[in-house]
């Protein structure tokens, strides 16, 4: 099955007019989605001012992973990778509907088929939306927007030939997450030295819980309003993009750097007591302090910037949602008034 989707409603997170990115259309072929990534720019680092390239989900994951693995970006908020397209649920429902066609009337079958097609299209449009938001968050970032791999992703007009991770690499990623979880337990005992980050950590834990709940309710609202589901897609997608995983990752990396610095102080004290390897211990302490200070400085800027983006995104989307509710309410009123007039005339 092939579905070509043109975007209907967009949440524009482009802040810098010098680099504007959108995904105007996409093609779905079974489990693969081919996105058309369109870029308009006035930056001299690009060869053309206006161009489009085809990209698949694996290309987005490659871009995200290269950013996360870049040491210089440890103090930055890396936007979370868009989730893998998943059409299994609507596809399974469509298959079951086909099997039960003989037991239904033609009208029942047609109605259910239309509902399932609408559900499939809604999932598809949301998939496009979250991939677009990921790119727009990168393009609006003062540092990440200049990343060389990001430019290659946007500009290289051939297949990136990004392969999927093999089992060994996937296990490596799983192992890294286990190490991180163990680290979080260990560094939870490290006393925070900056009230700013302590307050941010408390806020983000509460914020993440509320966003998760709001996202679930937005999904429920989308399912309940099938006739206007398209209009709610961008609300749900933006709530997903505002989830706090990427911010807590930044706090984790900084806490890890603080723990490393405190351990380097202990190692230096031991070296001085033993009068052995003091220069090496001093150099290690200096490097740990330098890294911690760098992460703290960039982390404050990132988290402060995030607050501004969060407020702007929420405000924009709630205004759009209210306008859509008013629009559909007016349509419902007009329909009912028409029915009343028709009944009166008869």
PyMOL commands that set and color helices and strands:
alter all, ss='L'
color gray80, all
select helices_A, chain A and resi 57-68+71-73+88-99+101-103+106-139+144-146+148-155+167-187+195-224+226-241+245-274+278-345
alter helices_A, ss='H'
color red, helices_A
select strands_A, chain A and resi 2-6+19-29+32-41+50-56
alter strands_A, ss='S'
color yellow, strands_A
deselect
rebuild
show_as cartoon
